[in-house]
Amino acid sequence: MDTRLLDILVCPLSKGPLHYDRTRQELVSKAQRLAFPIRDGIPVMLESEARVLNEADVAALP
């Protein structure tokens, strides 16, 4: 994932910051409790494609 792209991407719902989860290849929005997938190096920033995070997932975030 290109770090320059990470610097400008925000959550499409909250417009807040995203955290890159390298192991799961996702961009995570703590505010919305959603994880957006990265497929073939391209972030899929659609709410319908996002995975809903549970309490344990959110607690494990930095």
C-alpha angles and dihedrals in degrees: 000000000000110000091212089059091049090055093060103034119098134178108281091220106041098020085225130132124291127218120216115231102198096186095054096031093233139130109226128209110199091188094057096029091231134131117208115207125237111216121188089344094307121113113230101214098185121123090218090059096046124106116231112235122225125216093269092052092051093046091053093056120104 
